[in-house]
């Protein structure tokens, strides 16, 4: 029999609200909440009927009633909070990007292994049922071998250099905010992690990455291209080119539908699985399943591969954040 698990959430922003709504929809709720601004935590608790509000958010790391903590704070705060939570024996679901760089992630994974706790990234692509279904069909040979992947993701953000998208002190930039989706998509469908990588970069006035193009190749000679922008709108589009046709997925971070076009006949087949509205629920339920013994759906190895790619690209660019300097 599966154990009932008690969730705490750190941060009360958009994702935290979506988490609370996802749990409510499925007859569950958050047990406790912590936030830097206590008044906001109280309002959040009242909105979602949450039992406990911490006067000091750090109290959740040692609260014996808490099983899993969902960290929804900015990227550059994750590692510090994770270290404290792991020391308290808590399992962690951490909003993407899980850490600033691969060194931080390696340290967190080592600490978690020593303590016997689980870490996962709240990366929707690893949890949406559509992606599991497409991988199942690819593994069965239905579409032939994956040869090429083409990714687009572009948002038009106003040039407010104080907001998190362009703010170097808040780990802003295209790579950690939207590139993590594109690279996670590629890693999901590639046979192995990319080993060869090239890129071009346009920096924002603050020095963070505003626009990025990437070319990747793995040992199986699968290729991928990525175009990212924080100041130019693009569709969230992923295309997987296979021997027997191509699979196109729009709004791919939380997609529930793909279209396969047959290479010979041009016939289009819609493949649907899951629901976009339940994207957060899939992450939460997979995390609960892992804590209860089934860790097959966490894919922390893919998270580590993607974090290494993002870190290696930034090192090539000479793009660091204040926490990484010195």
N, C-alpha and C positions, 0 to 999 in steps of 0.2 A: 504494500500500500504506500502510495506516495505521501511524503510529509507535506503538510501545509507550510508554506514558506512566507516569511514576513519581509516585505520590501521597505527600504528607506530610499528617499530621493534627495540628492544634493543639488540644489538649484531649482528655481521655479519659473523658468522661461518657457518658450513655446514647446520644446520637446517634453519637458516635465508635465505640462498640461496634456499633451497627447498621450503620454504614458498613463496618467491618471484616468483619462477617458477610456483608454484601451482596457484597463483593468476593470473599470466600472461596467463596461459593455459585457464583460464575461463573468460578472458576478463576484469580482474581487475588488480590493482597494489597497492603496498604499497604507502602510502602518505608521510611518513617521516621515517627517520632512525637516530639512535644515537649509538655511539660506543665509548669505552674508547679511542681508537686511532682515531683521527678525519680523518686522511688521508685514513684509511680503510673505514670509513663511506662514504667519498666522492667517492671513487672508487666503492663501492657497489651501491651508488645512480646512478652513471653514467651507470653502467652495467644494471640496471633495470629501468632506466628512472623514478627515484624517485624525487618528487618535492622538498622535504625539507630535509636538513641535519642540525642537531643541533650542534652548536659549543660546547655546554655543553649538554650531553645526558639527564641530569635532566630536561631540558626545555620541553621534551615531556610530562612530568607529569602534566604540567600546560597549555599546548597548547590547547586552546579552540576548535581547529579544530579536535583534535584526539578523536576518540570514543573508540577504543580498542588498547591495547598494547600487543604485543607478546614478552615475556621475554625469551631470549635464552641464557642467560649468565650462568656461573657455578652455581651448586646447592646452594652453600653457600652464594651467593649474592642475591638470589631471595627475601627473606623476606624483606630486606632493601629497595629494589626497589619497591616491592609490596606495602609496607606501604606508600611510597611517591606517587605512582600512585593512590592508593585508596583515599588518601587525596585530590588528584586532580580530583576525580570523574571519573576515567577511569575504564572501564571494562578490565579484564585481562585474557589472555590465557598464561599459564606459562609452560615452558618445564619441563618434568619430570626429577627428582623428584621435585614436586611443592615447597617443603620447605625441610629443613634439618630434621625436626622432627614434631611430632604431636602438640606440644605446639605452635610452630610457626604458623602452619596451623590454629589452633583454634583461635589464635589472629587475623590472617588475615581475617578469615571468620567473626569474630565478627565486625571488622572494616568495612568490605564490607557491611555487613547487615545494619550497622548504616548509612553508606553513600549511600546505595541503588545501589551498583555496583555489577557486577557478576564476579566470579572467576571460572576458569576451568583449569584443567591440560591437557596439550597436550599429552594425553595417547591414542595412536592409537587404542588400544583394545576397548575402549569405543565408538569409532566412525566408525570403519570399518563396512560396511554393512554385511559382512559375520557373524559377531558376533551377530548382531541384528536378522539375519535370523535363526541362530542356536538356539538362546534363544526362538524365536517364536515357533520353532518346538518342543523344549523341553517342553515349557509351554503347548503345545497342546498334549503332551504325546506320540509323535512320536517315541522317543527313550527310553522311560521309565525314571525312576528316575536316577539322577546322583548319583553314589556311590563313585567313586574314580577319582582323577585327578593326573596325573603324568607329571611333568614339567622338561625340561632340557634347559639350556642356558649356553654355555661356549665359551669364546673367548681366543685365545692365544695372550697375550700381552707380548712383550719383557720386561725384568726386567729393565726398565728405571724408577727409583723411583721418577723422577722429573715430569713425565707427570701426567695428571689429574687422570688416572686410579688407580695409586698407591699413589698419593700425598694426605696426610691427610689434608693439608692446603687448598686443592681444593675439599674437601669432596669426595675423591676417595674411591674405593672399590666396591665389587660386588653388594651389596644390593641396593644402590641408583642408580647404573648405569644400571644393568640388572635384578636384583631381582624385581624391581618395575614392570617389564613386567609380570614376572611369577605370582606374587601375584595379580596383576590386573586381569589376566586371571582367576585365581582361584576365586577371588571375583565375577567376572562376572557370573560364572556358579554355584557357591555355592548358596544355599537358604538363607544363612545368613553368616555373617562374622565369621571366625574361632575364637574360644574361648580358645582352648587348643593348645599349641605349644611347640615343642622340636627342638633342633638343635645341629649341630656340626660345628666347625669353624676351618679353617686354616688361620692364619694371614700372610700377606706379611711382609717383613722386616720393612716397614714403620709403621706397626701396624694396617693398614686397613684390611678389610676382603677380602682375596684372593679367598678362596674356602669355600662354605657353603652348608650344607645339612639341609633341614627343613622338619618337619612332622607337619601337621596341621589337626585339627578336629573342626567341628562346633557343635551346639546344635542338629542338625538333624543327627548327626553321619556320615556326609560326610567326607571323608579323602582326603588329598592331600600330595604329596611329591614333593620336589623341590631340584634340584642339580644345583649349580651355580659355575662357575670358571672364573677367569680372566687370568689363565695361563695354561689352558687345553681346547682344542677345543671340543665342543659338538654340536650336531644339536640343532637348535632352534625348539624344538618339544614339543607339548602339546597333551596329550591323555586324553580324557574324557570317563571313563568307566561307561556305563549305564546298565540298566536291559536288554535291547534288543540288545546290541552290544556296540561297542566303536567308538568314533570319534577321528581321528588323524589329527592334523594340523601341518604342517611344516612351518618354517619361520613365526611363529605365530604373531610377533609384527605387521606385515603389511599384514597378510594373506588375500587372496581372495578365497581360496579353502580349503575344508575339505573333508576327506574320511570317510564314515560310513561303518563299517563292521558288518553285521548282525550276531548275536550270534549263531543262529541256522543253517543258511545256509552257512555262510561264504561269502555271496555275498557282493561285495563292491559297494557303491554308491557315486559318486562324487557330492558334494554340492558346487556350486560356486556362489559368489555374490560380486559385486564391483570390484575394480581394485587396485592392490598394488601401481601402479603408482600414484593413486589419494589419497594416505593415508593422506597427509597434507591437501589436499582440503577438505576432510571429516571433519577434525578437525575445519578448518576455517569456513566452511559453517554452521556447528552445532553451533559454537560460534556466528556467525551472526544471526542465527535463534533465539538463546536465547536472544540476545540483542533486537531483534524485537518481543519478547514475548513468544517464545516457549522454555522453559528451560528444557524440558523433556530429552534432549540428552546430558546434561553436566555431570551428574553422580558424582557430587562433594561429595555425600555421600559415594560412593565407594572409591573415592580418600582418604577421611578421614579414612575409615576403613583400607585401605592399608598402609597409613602413620602410623597409630597406630601400625600395625603389625611390620613394619620396625623399628619403634622407640623402641617397646618393645623388639624385638630381640637384637638390639644394646645395650640396657640397660642391658640385661642379660649377654652380652659379655663384658661389660665394655668398649665398643668402642664409643668414643666421637670424635667430631671435635673441633678445637680451639674455635669456636664461642660458643660452649656448655660448655666449661670448666670455672670453677670459679663461 
